[in-house]
C-alpha cells in the first residue's frame, strides 16, 4: 500500500512540470514572451521561384512593418526550412518546430501533399497553419481543420473558376485539356470542366502527360487536332512553361487560346511576352494594381530582384494578419488568436476586405488577367491587363458546396 | 481519312516526325556517353548537367555578350569540352584503376554541384531563348505543321552523329582510339600518347552534350533542371543500345524517340516509362544490349 502511494507520488511529481508548463501556455500571455513564426517551403526544387527564399523575405518584411507600426512588447522570431516537396520531411520538421522550438504559426507550406500532412500535425499539436502556397481544395473540404488551418491565397477552385467561366462566356466554348498525370492536375481539370459546362461550354477531350515531361510537342499536336477553341493547361511550373513554349512554336496560338490554369507572373517572366501574349488566367495578386501594391512590390523587388508572386504577397499578408491578431488579443493562444483572425477583416497590400470563412477559406478578390503584347508593355514586369476583378464571393467555392465535416455539423 | 487504331494517319505521321526530333537529342547525348564509356570506362553521370551547361552558356552568351545562336553553337560545345578536360585532368584520371562505381559517384556529385550552382544563380523557372530568325516559321508538310527549327535539330544532330561515327571508325585517329580502348598498354608501347587521347575523348564526349544543349535551348526552356529530366532516359538508351557502341547508341536513340512518340498518341500516361519497359525486355534477352558485344 505504502509502496503504491509512493509510486503515485513519484509519478505525479514527474508529471507536474509538464502540466505546469501546459497551463502556462493556455492561461499565460505569450509563451516565453516570443512569438515564433516559421516559413516552410520548397527552397531548391521546381517551386522554389514561386515560394522559396522570396517567402522568407516577405515574412521578414511583414515582421519589420509590424514592429515599426505597433512597437510590440513581445519579441517576434522567424525560422524557415526546405521541405524538398516531401510530405514526410515537411511534417517531421514542423513537429520538431512545435515540440522543441516553440513555433506558434507556420506559413507558406506550398505543395498540396506537404500541406495536407502539415495540417494534420498542426491540428494534433493545436497550433496554427496559414497556407499561402498549396492549391488543393481538400484543405477546406475533406481535410478541413477550421480551428487550426487557414487557406489564404488561392485554390484549384478559384484558379479554375475564373477562366473556366469568363473565357467560355466570351464565346470560346470548346475546351481541350493538357493535364499533368497526378492528383493536382486531375483536380484542376475536374474543377475547370465543371465551370466550363456551367457556363454552357463543352469539353472535347484531354491528354494526360507524365510529370516533368521533357517534350510537349506531341501532346500539343493532339490538342491542335481536337480543333477546340481553348487549350487548358492543367499543370504547373516547368511543365506549363514548356507547354506554352511548344504551343507557340507549333502555331497553336494562331487559332486557339491557351489558358494556363496555374500560371503566375514568375512563369510569364521566364517565358517573355512574345511567347505568352494573349494568354489568360487567374491571379491572386499583381504588383501594379494600386499605390499600395506598387510600394510593397518595389520594396520586395529591392531585396529579391524580382517582383513578388501571389505566394510572396500572400505570405506577407498572412504573417501580418497573424501578428495583428496576437497584438490585439495579447496572447499566442491558438483558439483566441484564431477567433480574432476570423472576426477581423483583412486590409493590406495583398487583400482588400478579405475575410476568413468558417471553413478556414480566406476569401478575397481574384483577378482574371490577360498577358500584354510586347508593344503594350512599358517597363520590365509590366505584363498584365486586368480583364476582370472576380469578387470574393464568386471567386471561391460557395459554402453551400462545402464538404468540410466541421462546417456541416453546425 | 484513313485511320490506324482510331488515329488519323496524318496525325500519326506528325507524331513520327516529332519522335524523330526527340530521338535526335537522345542520339547525340547517348553518343557522347557511349564514346566516353568505350574509352574511359567511366559512366558519366555529369552528362545531363553538362548538356544543361551548354544551353545555359548559349543563353549567357546572348544575354551578357550579345553573341548569337550560330556562334554559340560552336563556342558553347568548345567551352563545355574545356570544362570536361579540366574535370578529366583534375579528378577523373585518378580513378581509372578503381571500380566503375567511383567514377559514377564522382560524376554524379559533379552533376549535383553544377546544377546547384546554376539553380542558386538563376532560379529554377528558367530563361527564355528565342529561335534564331533564319528558322522562325514552319514548313507545311500537308500532314503537319513542322517548325523549321525542329527540322534543323534533326539535320544537325544526324550530321554530327555521322561525322563522329566516320571519325571513330574510318580515320587513323579513330583507329588509334579503338586500339587504345582495346589494349592501352600495347598502344602506348607503339608510341601513342594514350593519356592525351583519353583526355581529348572525354572533352569531345561532353562537348557533344554541350552541343545538344545549345540545340535544345530554343526548343525548350533553358533552366538548371533540363538535364536531369532527360538524362535518365538517355542512360536507358545507352543500355538498350549496348554500352560503348557508337552505331548502337545512334540507332537506338532515334528508334526509341519514335517509339516514345507513338506511345504519346496511344497511351500518353505511359510515355515516360515505355523506354524503361523496353530496357527491361532487352536486358532479359540480350544483356549486353542490342548492339553490344559480350566481353
Interface residues (C-beta under 8 A of the other chain):
Chain A: X44 X45 X46 X48 X49 X181 X207 X208 X209 X210 X211 X212 X213 X214 X215 X217 X218 X219 X221 X222 X224 X225 X237 X238 X241 X242 X245 X246 X249 X250 X251 X266 X267 X269 X270 X271 X272 X274 X275
Chain B: X8 X11 X14 X15 X18 X19 X21 X22 X116 X119 X123 X124 X125 X126 X127 X128 X130 X131 X138 X144 X145 X147 X149 X150 X219 X220 X221 X223 X225 X226 X229 X230 X233 X261 X264 X265 X268 X269 X271 X272 X273
